[in-house]
Amino acid sequence: MVRLLLAIVLAATFATASGVAAQDGGGRKGAKQSAIKVGKDEKLCNYRFPSGERRQWVCKKVEPCCAWDAINYVKCGSTITGCF
């Protein structure tokens, strides 16, 4: 029974990881990605992680662009607390 449970957990883990990779565009270098539309009062944030991965996202002009290398995470910060 423990082996069956372990097999189910491993299968779910691999299924989730492959689904995330498919959503990310496959990670192919040089592949064209769709252009990000930036509206009024918005800015385009760009960041390259130490691993070489590049991310782009849109924030409001008054919000800082925040990125954390340790967990490969990006987001828009707050006007009050910044990237905290």
Order of alpha helices (4+ residues) and beta strands (2+ residues): alpha-beta-beta-beta-beta
